[in-house]
Amino acid sequence: LEMYSLKTSPAFEAAIGIGVRLAGVIPEEAGPISRFASHVGIAFQILNDLKDWEGDLENARSSAGDFCGGRPTVLMAIAHERMAPEPAEKLSQIVLGVGAHSQDSIEKKIECAKQLLADAGVFTAAENLVIHHRQEASAAAALVTMPRFREVLEFLIEIAVPRFSSFERTKNG
């Protein structure tokens, strides 16, 4: 989560800060922009991880691209915290072998990994983190005293961290 805060949150903070300055307001006087941006950035990245397991048409990516590419995600961190030794070892073997197989075999391995993650409650835990960080961003926005600026921040939450990700819609029908 710290990595996500350092990766994406600064972009949100810079964009908001520039907008505030263009409006003639000193960012420090506008409200808890840094806190807001931190939570939006983290939630945004977690949603990105969740979308990766369904394929991300917005970013033209196939399913489990981060997993297959060996890129670290919060989902894998959660898996390492939650999984019993046997399924964790099985997941590790899939990660190590995913690049050395045919496309059919890779798809089967991805489905197996996805099931291991689901069985360990990884997707649910990640969704709960999104909800938590979305709520924290909303709480930070609520502290902004300028009504129009607060509305802009609330709109940004809806755009960057929608209530129902494509992953949740697919999973829940």
Secondary structure as GFF3:
##gff-version 3
##sequence-region A 1 173
A	DSSP	alpha_helix	2	7	.	.	.	ID=ss1
A	DSSP	alpha_helix	9	22	.	.	.	ID=ss2
A	DSSP	alpha_helix	27	30	.	.	.	ID=ss3
A	DSSP	alpha_helix	33	52	.	.	.	ID=ss4
A	DSSP	three_ten_helix	57	59	.	.	.	ID=ss5
A	DSSP	alpha_helix	65	68	.	.	.	ID=ss6
A	DSSP	alpha_helix	74	82	.	.	.	ID=ss7
A	DSSP	alpha_helix	85	97	.	.	.	ID=ss8
A	DSSP	three_ten_helix	98	100	.	.	.	ID=ss9
A	DSSP	alpha_helix	103	119	.	.	.	ID=ss10
A	DSSP	alpha_helix	122	142	.	.	.	ID=ss11
A	DSSP	alpha_helix	147	160	.	.	.	ID=ss12
A	DSSP	alpha_helix	166	172	.	.	.	ID=ss13
###
